[in-house]
């Protein structure tokens, strides 16, 4: 006698099978780290942790099997319609993010593992030529520390 199976079981089984086939990298090659993106005002000279008001998130995802890592930045309460430089803090710029008319924005970067700092690092967004902050950067948000080494 055939037993009737609920249709959603087939969908769940198919999705589970598909997901298991998509990601075949060993677990140790995958890491995700999330930190609050804190608004700190004008760019501070410190390369370390600076206290501020939480205004977004940064997710850093390592995929060693693919020799890549991603940085995903999401900000709120930024200056409206403003372009921010996105940095691995005190190391190098990795791109830019432009906020919308409400001061929100998001951006994702995929980078080679060779760009990954060997020690703890922070991600920041800052307005270039924006005022009296360190390096002539203005409004700044900082997240971290991250360590994927």
BABA-762978 format. One record per residue (C-alpha): x, y, z; chain; residue number from 1. Coordinates in Angstrom, 2 decimals, always signed. Layout:
# BABA-762978
<node <X, Y, Z>, 'A', NUM>;
...
This chain:
# BABA-762978
<node <+0.00, +0.00, +0.00>, 'A', 1>;
<node <+1.35, +3.44, -0.95>, 'A', 2>;
<node <+1.50, +6.02, +1.76>, 'A', 3>;
<node <+0.67, +9.60, +0.85>, 'A', 4>;
<node <+3.41, +12.11, +1.79>, 'A', 5>;
<node <+2.70, +15.78, +2.33>, 'A', 6>;
<node <+3.92, +17.87, -0.64>, 'A', 7>;
<node <+6.05, +20.10, +1.56>, 'A', 8>;
<node <+8.18, +17.11, +2.58>, 'A', 9>;
<node <+9.32, +16.72, -1.00>, 'A', 10>;
<node <+10.18, +20.41, -1.25>, 'A', 11>;
<node <+12.09, +20.35, +2.04>, 'A', 12>;
<node <+13.99, +17.24, +1.03>, 'A', 13>;
<node <+14.85, +18.74, -2.36>, 'A', 14>;
<node <+16.04, +22.02, -0.84>, 'A', 15>;
<node <+18.12, +20.15, +1.75>, 'A', 16>;
<node <+19.68, +18.01, -0.97>, 'A', 17>;
<node <+20.42, +21.04, -3.15>, 'A', 18>;
<node <+21.97, +22.96, -0.28>, 'A', 19>;
<node <+24.17, +20.02, +0.64>, 'A', 20>;
<node <+25.41, +19.83, -2.96>, 'A', 21>;
<node <+26.10, +23.57, -3.27>, 'A', 22>;
<node <+28.57, +23.95, -0.42>, 'A', 23>;
<node <+31.17, +21.21, -0.43>, 'A', 24>;
<node <+33.97, +23.19, +1.27>, 'A', 25>;
<node <+35.22, +21.85, +4.59>, 'A', 26>;
<node <+33.72, +23.63, +7.62>, 'A', 27>;
<node <+37.12, +24.92, +8.80>, 'A', 28>;
<node <+37.42, +26.94, +5.57>, 'A', 29>;
<node <+34.28, +28.95, +6.33>, 'A', 30>;
<node <+34.02, +31.65, +8.98>, 'A', 31>;
<node <+31.51, +34.43, +9.56>, 'A', 32>;
<node <+32.02, +37.31, +11.96>, 'A', 33>;
<node <+29.59, +40.15, +12.58>, 'A', 34>;
<node <+30.19, +43.35, +14.53>, 'A', 35>;
<node <+28.18, +46.49, +15.17>, 'A', 36>;
<node <+29.11, +49.50, +13.06>, 'A', 37>;
<node <+29.52, +52.34, +15.54>, 'A', 38>;
<node <+29.22, +56.02, +14.65>, 'A', 39>;
<node <+32.26, +57.72, +16.26>, 'A', 40>;
<node <+32.03, +61.26, +14.80>, 'A', 41>;
<node <+35.13, +62.72, +13.17>, 'A', 42>;
<node <+37.78, +60.15, +12.16>, 'A', 43>;
<node <+39.88, +59.27, +15.23>, 'A', 44>;
<node <+43.63, +58.72, +14.96>, 'A', 45>;
<node <+43.43, +55.38, +16.81>, 'A', 46>;
<node <+43.56, +52.18, +14.75>, 'A', 47>;
<node <+41.83, +50.22, +17.53>, 'A', 48>;
<node <+38.42, +50.10, +19.11>, 'A', 49>;
<node <+36.62, +53.41, +19.56>, 'A', 50>;
<node <+33.29, +53.71, +21.35>, 'A', 51>;
<node <+30.31, +55.10, +19.48>, 'A', 52>;
<node <+26.60, +54.72, +18.82>, 'A', 53>;
<node <+25.55, +51.56, +16.97>, 'A', 54>;
<node <+24.36, +52.50, +13.49>, 'A', 55>;
<node <+24.66, +49.37, +11.36>, 'A', 56>;
<node <+26.59, +46.14, +10.98>, 'A', 57>;
<node <+29.60, +44.69, +9.24>, 'A', 58>;
<node <+29.84, +41.02, +8.33>, 'A', 59>;
<node <+33.15, +39.48, +7.29>, 'A', 60>;
<node <+32.92, +36.08, +5.64>, 'A', 61>;
<node <+35.98, +33.92, +4.96>, 'A', 62>;
<node <+35.93, +31.15, +2.36>, 'A', 63>;
<node <+39.39, +29.61, +2.37>, 'A', 64>;
<node <+38.46, +26.96, -0.18>, 'A', 65>;
<node <+37.77, +29.71, -2.70>, 'A', 66>;
<node <+40.72, +31.89, -1.57>, 'A', 67>;
<node <+38.34, +34.82, -0.96>, 'A', 68>;
<node <+36.76, +36.83, +1.80>, 'A', 69>;
<node <+33.76, +39.16, +1.73>, 'A', 70>;
<node <+33.09, +42.35, +3.64>, 'A', 71>;
<node <+29.43, +43.37, +3.83>, 'A', 72>;
<node <+28.67, +46.81, +5.28>, 'A', 73>;
<node <+25.23, +48.11, +6.22>, 'A', 74>;
<node <+24.88, +51.60, +7.72>, 'A', 75>;
<node <+22.00, +53.69, +9.05>, 'A', 76>;
<node <+21.98, +57.25, +10.40>, 'A', 77>;
<node <+24.83, +58.30, +8.11>, 'A', 78>;
<node <+24.94, +61.65, +6.35>, 'A', 79>;
<node <+22.33, +61.65, +3.55>, 'A', 80>;
<node <+23.48, +61.33, -0.07>, 'A', 81>;
<node <+27.13, +61.09, +0.97>, 'A', 82>;
<node <+29.96, +58.92, -0.36>, 'A', 83>;
<node <+32.06, +57.21, +2.31>, 'A', 84>;
<node <+35.40, +55.45, +1.74>, 'A', 85>;
<node <+35.34, +51.87, +3.09>, 'A', 86>;
<node <+38.64, +50.78, +4.68>, 'A', 87>;
<node <+40.32, +47.94, +6.40>, 'A', 88>;
<node <+41.14, +50.47, +9.11>, 'A', 89>;
<node <+44.73, +51.77, +9.07>, 'A', 90>;
<node <+45.58, +49.33, +6.25>, 'A', 91>;
<node <+43.92, +50.15, +2.92>, 'A', 92>;
<node <+40.77, +51.39, +1.23>, 'A', 93>;
<node <+38.64, +48.64, -0.31>, 'A', 94>;
<node <+35.90, +50.70, -1.96>, 'A', 95>;
<node <+33.12, +53.15, -1.31>, 'A', 96>;
<node <+29.55, +53.30, -0.06>, 'A', 97>;
<node <+27.03, +56.03, -0.90>, 'A', 98>;
<node <+24.17, +56.65, +1.51>, 'A', 99>;
<node <+20.65, +57.38, +0.31>, 'A', 100>;
<node <+18.49, +60.40, +1.18>, 'A', 101>;
<node <+17.69, +58.83, +4.58>, 'A', 102>;
<node <+21.36, +58.19, +5.42>, 'A', 103>;
<node <+21.19, +54.41, +4.88>, 'A', 104>;
<node <+23.39, +52.34, +2.61>, 'A', 105>;
<node <+24.85, +48.90, +2.02>, 'A', 106>;
<node <+27.71, +47.50, +0.01>, 'A', 107>;
<node <+29.56, +44.20, -0.42>, 'A', 108>;
<node <+33.17, +43.59, -1.44>, 'A', 109>;
<node <+34.84, +40.31, -2.36>, 'A', 110>;
<node <+38.60, +40.34, -1.82>, 'A', 111>;
<node <+41.47, +37.87, -2.22>, 'A', 112>;
<node <+42.79, +36.25, +0.96>, 'A', 113>;
<node <+46.11, +38.00, +0.31>, 'A', 114>;
<node <+44.35, +41.28, +1.34>, 'A', 115>;
<node <+43.37, +39.79, +4.73>, 'A', 116>;
<node <+45.36, +41.30, +7.63>, 'A', 117>;
<node <+47.35, +38.82, +9.72>, 'A', 118>;
<node <+46.13, +40.32, +13.02>, 'A', 119>;
<node <+42.91, +41.74, +14.42>, 'A', 120>;
<node <+41.47, +44.39, +12.12>, 'A', 121>;
<node <+38.61, +46.86, +11.96>, 'A', 122>;
<node <+36.41, +48.01, +9.07>, 'A', 123>;
<node <+35.51, +51.68, +8.83>, 'A', 124>;
<node <+33.63, +54.05, +6.60>, 'A', 125>;
<node <+34.66, +57.73, +6.53>, 'A', 126>;
<node <+33.92, +60.84, +4.50>, 'A', 127>;
<node <+37.10, +61.83, +2.62>, 'A', 128>;
<node <+38.13, +65.48, +2.78>, 'A', 129>;
<node <+35.38, +65.80, +5.34>, 'A', 130>;
<node <+36.83, +67.91, +8.05>, 'A', 131>;
<node <+39.01, +67.95, +11.09>, 'A', 132>;
<node <+39.35, +64.21, +11.67>, 'A', 133>;
<node <+42.58, +62.23, +11.33>, 'A', 134>;
<node <+43.82, +62.17, +7.73>, 'A', 135>;
<node <+41.30, +64.91, +6.87>, 'A', 136>;
<node <+38.44, +62.38, +7.11>, 'A', 137>;
<node <+35.13, +63.51, +8.54>, 'A', 138>;
<node <+32.10, +61.51, +9.65>, 'A', 139>;
<node <+33.28, +57.99, +10.59>, 'A', 140>;
<node <+31.79, +54.61, +11.56>, 'A', 141>;
<node <+33.96, +51.70, +12.85>, 'A', 142>;
<node <+33.27, +47.96, +13.34>, 'A', 143>;
<node <+35.41, +45.23, +14.83>, 'A', 144>;
<node <+37.72, +43.76, +15.80>, 'A', 145>;
<node <+37.70, +40.90, +13.31>, 'A', 146>;
<node <+40.27, +38.09, +13.21>, 'A', 147>;
<node <+40.12, +35.51, +10.44>, 'A', 148>;
<node <+43.75, +34.42, +10.40>, 'A', 149>;
